[in-house]
Amino acid sequence: MHISSQGRAALLAACLLLIPGIQYSYATAAPRAGTGLYSTIRNIRVSQNGFADYAEPALAVNPHNSLNLLGAAMDFDRSSTPGTFVSHDGGRTWHDNGALALPAGFTQGGDVSVAFNAQGTGFVAAQLISGLNADVRGVFVWRTDDGGQTFRRPVGVVSGTFVDHPWMAVDTTTGAGAGNLYVAWATRSRFGHTQSEGLAFSRSTNGGHSFATPRIISAPQGGITAPVLAAGPAGAVYVAYVTAKNAPAGQNARAVSPASTIDVMRSADAGMHFARSSLDGPAIFGLTPADGLLVPTGPSLATDPRDGTVYVAYVADHPGTSQASGIVLSRSQAGGRSWGHPVQVTSNRRAGHAVDFQPRVAVSVSGTVAVSYDTMEHGHVDVALVQSTRHGASFGPSTRVTSVSFDPALGLPGGKEGLWWIGDYQGLAVGPRAFYPFWSDTRTGHLEIFSAAVSETAAR
């Protein structure tokens, strides 16, 4: 989503200092009182290019070379633009590439997602916005053939219409959709409408050189938001998104969005045809975990590369209480046609007042399911991660990822509906033996991107 940063104009000019060649790490700090979490995990500062802020990061691990990690985020000056980061040593050190080159007519953008194909070609997708009319937008994909050091000129998926929150996935299997790129986004049919009207979809079958004409694959009455996409074995494609409902959001005093459901569009033929299913129970998209702070928190989606099990992590309401119940996980072992009862991943009643939000889910090649998330208590935020060696049926204890808790009030002021903002989502990727959380963090005094490596739990 496009975020204004006008409230920090004076700070932005002072922050535009380039700091090339320096690698940052932060040693383990004592845990903040009351969290019940402790971190011995090294945190690496990824962003180094002197932009005022960085937000909404995404990350992918190269399946052809697991030491090669490709990240992206929104780089903020007086407006936002997509930028990239690359590591060639498994995330120990990073190079900040700065902003990507934009096509003519577009001056800003964000909402990035990142993926590799099985041969090691990398892709970055982003929403771009015209400087003359914010309703004139497009979705573009950049390709890198050297692991993220250089990028080709972007290829347009759609242009000249309204788009929001595009998401990309690549089929890395050897099945019917092998090598296909898939992109989905929220759209509306005419300028001037205030609500997204449908879920649009396109695919590339030639390595991102061109994309099929987009089509609407879902158009619910309440509109859709925050679509995310994943590809699975045998040509499976899934798009999960939030559908707003007209009823109020239960008894949740911290929810600021109407009651919502998570719907999933599923395809068994590499995106040619889709059918819809819905997850069990209500979901929450907008939360205010503290006064003046808004955290949109959409779903996260992943597939098991071996057996095709589909997992969706999201924040769910707990009727009859004054707080959200925290992160839950739904899974489908039936190709997305039906879904099991949500499993509780976290509880925000851990210390009485904690709120958990912005989950990210990933599945390793051995079937371990990991969910990373932000958790806020006593006015500060930590990133935590839990793992399941039982296919998401239950989860082990939380591992605190952040070595330093951070203050979200140092994020972008007025960035979302006049409230403080640290991004609509964070990142998580998986390699052969580790999960890699990738997140926005204010420990330096403004939003920077950090990463860490968390070892995969051995199966019990």
N, C-alpha and C positions, 0 to 999 in steps of 0.2 A: 504494500500500500504506500502511496505517496504521503510523506510526513513533512510538515513545515517545520523549519528550525529558525524562524525569524527572531524568536525570543532570545537567541544566543548570537546575534550578529556580531556584537563586539568581541565575544570570546572566539568566534570562528576565525577572525582575521589574525588574532594572536596565536592561534593553534596551527596555522599552516606552515609548520616547520618540517622539513624532510629530515628523517633520521635513518639514513641508509646503513645496511650492514650490521646493525646491532641486534643481538638476540636477547630476549628478556626471559627470566624465569623468576618465580616467586617461591620462596621456601615455605615449608609447612608452618602454619601458625596455630596457636592454641585454639581450641574450639570456642565459639561464642557461648556464653552461659545459657543453658536451657535447651540447646539444640539436640543433645544426645548424639551428635555426629562428630566424627574426628577424621581429619584427612592427613594421610601421608603421601598423597599423590602430587606429583610435580605439575604445576600449572605453567603453561607456556604462553607468553603474550605473542599473538600472531600478527596483529595489525601494527605497522611500524611506519606508515607513510605520512604521518602528520596531519591527516584529516581531523576535523573537530570531533566527530563521532563516527562510530560504525555500529550497525544493527542488522538484525534478521539474517544471521549467518547460516550457511549450508555447507555440507562437507561430503566428500566421497573418497573411497579408497580404490586405487587402481587394481582390479583383479589380475592384471597381467604382471604387476609389480607392486607388492603390498607395501613397499617403502614409500611409494608415491601417493601423496594425499593432495587433493585439490579442493580448496575452499573458495567461498564467495560470500559477499555481504553487500549491504548498502553503505557506501562511503558518503559522509555528509560534509559538504562545504556550506554554501548558502542554500543548496538544495541537495538532493540525494542522487547518486549514480552508482550503478553496479561496479564492483571491483573484485579482484581475485587474489588468492594467496596460494603458494605451492610449497610443499615439503618433499624432499627426496631422501629423507632419512627416518621415515616412520613417525614424523611429527616432532622430532627432537629440536629441529630448527626450521624456521619458515622464512620465505621471501615474500614480501608484500609487493605485488605487481602494480598496485594502484588501479585507477579506473580503466574500464574497458572502453574501446573506441565505439562511439555511438553512430548510427546511421543518420543521414541528413534529415532534418526536420524534427529530431528528438533531442532534448536537452537534459533530461533527467530520468530516473527510474529506480527500480529496486525489485523486491519480491523475487529473490534469486532462488534457484535450485540447481543442483550439480549432479552429474552422473558420468560413469565410464561405461564403455561397452567391453565385451570380453577380450577384445584385442588391445585394449589400453588407450583407445581414443577417448578423450574427455570432452564433456559438453557443459555449458553454462546457459541456463535459460533465465530470462528476466522480462519484467514488464517495463516498457519505456513510455514516456509521456512527452507530448509536444509542449514547447515553451509558450505557445500562443493560446492553446485551448486544452485545459487539463482533461477534458472528456475525449480528446483525440489521443488514443493510445495504441500500443501494439505489443506483441509478444515476439521476441527475437531469441535466436540460439547461436552462441559462439562455439566454435570447434577448436580443440587443441590437439595436435598430433605429436607433441613432445612433452606430455605430462603436465602442462600448465605453464610452460615458460613463454610461449607465444600463442596467439589466437588468430584465426582467420576472421575475415569480415563477417558480421552477423548475417544470418539468414532469417528472413521474416516468416513467422508462422501465420500471423494475422496483423493487419495494420489499418489505421484510420477509423477505429471504432472504440467502444468502451470495453476495457478488460480490467480484471482485478485478480490478484493472487494466482498467477499461473504456476503450475507445478509440472515437473518433467520426471520421467523414468525411462530407463533403457532396459530392454530384455537381454540379459546376459546368459540365458540358457541356450541349449541347442535345439529347442523345440520349434513349433510352428512360427513363432514371432521372433526368432533369433536375430538380434541386432537392431530391431525396431526401436525408434524413439517415439515416446508418447507424451503429449502435452495436453493439460486440461486447465480451464480457467473459468471464472465467473464473468458473465457478460450481460449486457442489456441491449435491447434491439434498437432503441432510438435515444438520441442525445436528450438531455433534460430530465430523464427519469432518475429518481433518487434511489432506486433499489435494483439490485441485480435480478435479472429475469430468468437466467438459465445457466446451465453448465455446458460449456463448449469444449470440443475435443478435436484434436488433429493428431496425425502420426506421420512419421517419415520412415520409409522402407529402404532408403539409400544412404544411410549414414549421416543424416542431417543436411544433405545438400539441397533438399526441397521437402515441402510438407503438403499433405493433402488439403483440399478445401475444408475449412472447419465446419462442424455441424453441431447442433444442439442435441445433447443426449439426455438431458433432464431439464424440466421447466416446472418445478413445483410452485404452487400458488404463493407461498410466503417468500420466494426467492432463496438463493443459496449463498453461502459464503465459505471461505477458507478451504477450498478443495485441495486434496493431496492425492498422489497417484503412486501406484506400485505395479510392477510387472512380475508375473510368476511363471512357473513351468508350463509347457504345453500351450503357449499362446494366451495365457491368462492375463487379463488387465483389470485393475480395480481402481476406482476413484471414490474416495470417501469425502463427504462434505457436510456442513451444518445446514439444516433446513429450519428456518424460524417458524414457530407456531404462534397462535394468537393468545394462548393462555399465559398468565403470569408465571414467573419462574419459581413455583413452589413457595416455600417459606424461606428461601435463601436470601438473607439480607445483604450478602456481599455480591450477588449476581446483579448485573446491570442490563443484561439482555433478556428478551423474552424466552420462555421455555422453548427448547430446541430438541431436535433429534439428529442423530448421525445416520445418514443414508449412504448406501454404497451402490454405485453402478458397477456391474460386473460383465466382463466379456470373456468368452471361452474361445474366441476365434481371432485373436490378435487385434481387437478393437473394431472389427467390422460391425458387430451387433452388440447391444447392451441390454441388460435387464436390471431392475432395481430391487434391493432388499433394504430393511431397516434394522438397526440394532435395538436391543431390548432396553427400554427405559429412557428417561430424559437426559439431556446433556446441557452443559453450560458453556457459553462462548465468551462472554464478557464478565470479568471479575474486577472488583476494586478491593484488593487485599489490605489497602491502607488509604486513608484520606488523601485525595489528590492523585492517586496512582491508578491507572487503568491498564489491565493486562488481558487483551484478547487471547484466547487459548483454544485454538481449534484442535481437530483430531490429528493423530499421526498414524501412518499406515505402513505395514511391512509384510512380506511374505517369506515363508520358509523355503529356501532354495532347493531343498531335497524333496519334501512331500507336498508343497504348495499350500500348507496351512496359512490362513490370512489372519493378521492381528491388527486391531485398531485400539489405540490408547486415547483416552479423552478424560475430561473432568465431568463428573456426574453430580447431580443434586442429591441431597439426602433429605427427603420430605420430613417435615416436622421439626427440623433443627434450624439454627440461625447461621449455619456455615455449610459450605460445600463438603461433600464426603471425601474429596480428594481424587486421585487418579484411579481409573478403572481400566481394565483390558477386556475386550471382547474378541473371541476367536471363531473362525469358521473352518471346519474341516470338510466342508461340502461345497467348495468352490464359491463361497460367498452367497449361496442360495439360502442358508439359514445360519443363525448365530447362537452360540451358547450364552448362558447367563453371565453378565459381567463379573469379573474377578477383581476384588479389591487389591490394588497395587500399593497404595499408600493411604494413610488416614491423617487428615489435618488436625486431629485431636491428639497428636503425638505428645505435645506438651501443653495442650489446652487451647492454644491460640494460633498454631501454625496453619498456613494456607499453602497448598501444593497446586502448581499450575504449569502450563506449557509442556506437556509430556512429549517425548520423542521415543519411538520404538524401533529396534533393529533386531535382526535374527542372524546368528552366525551360521557358518556352513555345517557345524555340528548340531544345530538346532537350539542352542541356548538363546533365550529371549531376554533382551535387556530393555529397560525403560529408564531414561534419564528425565529429570524434571527440575523445575525451580521450586524452592520451598522458602516461604517468608515467615519470619518470626521476630518479634521485637523490633520491627522496622527494617530488618536487613534480610538479604537474600543469599541463599546458598544453592549450588547445583548438587544434586544427589543422583545416584544410579542404583537400581535394583536389578537382579538377574533371576531367571527361572531356568532350571534344568529339567523342568517337568512340562515343557510345552505351554507355559503360561497358566498352568492349573494352580500354581502357588509360587510365591516369590520369597527369596531369602532376605536378609537384613539390608537396610540402606547403607550404601557407601557414600560418604561425603566426598565430593570431587573437588570443590573449591577449597583452597588453602587459606583464603581470606574471605570473610563475608563482605558483601558490598551493599551500599546504600542506593536503592533505586531512585531516590529523589535527586541523584546526580545524573540521571538520564536526561532525555530531551524534554524540556518544559513546553507545555502546550502542544505536544506532538500528536496527541490523539484526543479529540473532543475537549481540548483545553486542559488536559490532565498530563501528569508526568508519564513517560513512556520509555520502555526498554526493549521494544520490539514486539511483534505479533507471534514470533516463533523463534526457536533456537535450533541447533543442529546436533545430529548424532550419526556416526558412521561406524561400520564394523569391518575389521580386518581378520586375518586368519587366527589370531590369538588374543585380540584386544578389541574393546569398544572405545570410540573416540568422541566424547562430548565436545561440543564446539559452541561457545556461548558468548553473549554480550555481557560485559562486566564493568563496573564503575570504580574499581579500586584505585585507579590512577587519577580520579577526579572527573572523568567523563567516560563515555561508552567506548570500550575497546573490545577486540575479539580475543578470547583465550581458548586454549585447547588442553586436553589431558588424555592420557592413555590409561584405561582401566582393564586389567587382565581379565580374561574370560574365566568364569567359575568352572571348575572341573565338574563333569557330570557325577552325580552321586548314585 
